[in-house]
Amino acid sequence: MLSQRAKYTIRAMQELATLKPGETLQAGELAERTKAPIHFLEGILLEMRREGLLQSKRGRSGGYALNKPADLISIADLIRLIDGPLALTTCASRTAYARCEDCPTPDDCRLRAVLLAARDAMADVLEKSTLTRRAV
């Protein structure tokens, strides 16, 4: 399930993607536009800056802006940064695989096969969807 933190992150990043080159948006205005609690959003913005996705400018006319083109930031990347792997179980993860404790033979597990297919379908949509483009 997508966490509230991931939802706020995606909404904030999508809002920042609407800015014109050279424009910034202050955290308070961004919180208002995205209906996110300011203190919660400030932590997200700092994390996105540390990850290199945002730049910030101090001062009265300062604020936040994307640090790379919006069409290069996928929704999948944001979800992975905030919530971790996209897969429903660790055995179906492409980035954080771990064998399930209760599964004697992962290669013969019929549930794993279904979860891998679900993960691949979801990842396909989320990786093709960026801050400015929807895959569907």
C-alpha positions in Angstrom: 0.0 0.0 0.0 1.2 3.5 -0.9 2.1 5.4 2.3 0.7 8.9 3.0 4.3 10.1 2.9 4.7 8.8 -0.7 1.5 10.5 -1.7 2.6 13.8 -0.4 6.0 13.4 -2.0 4.5 12.7 -5.4 2.0 15.5 -5.2 4.7 18.0 -4.1 7.0 16.9 -6.9 4.3 17.1 -9.5 3.4 20.6 -8.3 7.1 21.7 -8.5 7.1 20.3 -12.1 4.6 23.0 -13.1 7.0 25.8 -12.3 8.7 27.8 -15.1 12.5 27.7 -15.3 14.0 29.9 -12.6 10.9 29.9 -10.5 10.9 28.5 -7.0 8.1 27.7 -4.5 8.3 28.1 -0.8 7.5 25.2 1.4 4.4 26.9 2.9 2.9 27.6 -0.5 3.7 24.1 -1.6 2.0 22.7 1.5 -1.0 24.8 0.9 -1.3 23.7 -2.8 -0.8 20.0 -2.0 -2.9 20.0 1.2 0.1 18.5 3.1 1.1 19.4 6.7 3.9 21.9 6.5 6.2 20.1 9.1 5.7 16.8 7.3 6.4 18.3 3.9 9.5 20.1 5.1 11.0 16.7 5.9 10.1 15.4 2.5 11.6 18.4 0.8 14.9 18.0 2.7 15.0 14.3 1.8 14.4 15.1 -1.9 17.1 17.7 -1.8 19.6 15.2 -0.3 18.7 12.7 -3.0 19.6 15.4 -5.6 16.0 15.8 -7.0 15.5 19.3 -5.6 17.4 22.4 -5.3 16.7 25.1 -2.7 17.3 28.8 -2.6 17.4 30.6 0.7 15.9 34.0 1.5 12.7 35.9 1.0 12.5 35.1 -2.7 13.8 31.6 -2.2 12.1 28.2 -2.2 12.3 24.8 -3.9 12.6 23.8 -7.6 13.3 20.5 -9.4 17.0 19.8 -9.8 16.5 17.7 -12.9 14.0 17.6 -15.8 10.5 16.5 -14.6 10.3 13.9 -17.4 13.3 12.1 -16.0 11.8 11.7 -12.5 9.6 8.6 -12.5 6.8 7.9 -10.1 8.5 4.5 -9.4 11.7 6.3 -8.4 9.8 8.4 -5.9 7.9 5.5 -4.4 11.1 3.5 -4.0 12.8 6.4 -2.3 10.0 6.8 0.2 8.4 3.3 0.6 11.1 1.0 -0.7 10.6 -1.8 -3.3 7.4 -1.9 -5.4 6.9 -5.7 -4.9 4.2 -7.0 -2.5 6.7 -9.5 -1.0 10.5 -9.7 -0.8 10.6 -12.8 -3.0 9.0 -10.8 -5.9 11.3 -7.8 -5.6 13.7 -7.0 -8.4 15.7 -4.6 -6.2 15.6 -6.1 -2.7 15.1 -9.8 -3.3 14.9 -12.0 -0.2 13.6 -15.5 0.1 10.4 -15.9 2.1 11.0 -17.8 5.3 8.0 -20.1 4.8 8.7 -21.0 1.2 10.8 -24.2 0.7 11.3 -23.7 -3.0 10.9 -20.2 -4.5 11.3 -21.5 -8.1 8.3 -23.7 -7.7 6.1 -21.3 -5.7 2.9 -20.5 -7.7 2.1 -17.5 -5.5 5.6 -16.0 -6.3 4.9 -16.3 -10.0 1.7 -14.3 -9.7 3.3 -11.7 -7.5 6.2 -11.3 -10.0 3.7 -10.7 -12.8 1.8 -8.2 -10.7 5.1 -6.4 -9.7 6.2 -6.3 -13.3 2.9 -4.8 -14.5 2.8 -2.2 -11.8 6.5 -1.3 -12.3 5.9 -0.9 -16.0 3.2 1.7 -15.5 5.0 3.5 -12.6 8.4 3.6 -14.4 6.9 5.0 -17.6 5.0 7.6 -15.6 6.9 10.7 -14.8 6.1 14.0 -13.1 4.8 15.3 -16.4 3.7 12.1 -18.2 1.2 9.5 -17.4 1.8 6.0 -18.9 -1.8 4.9 -19.2 
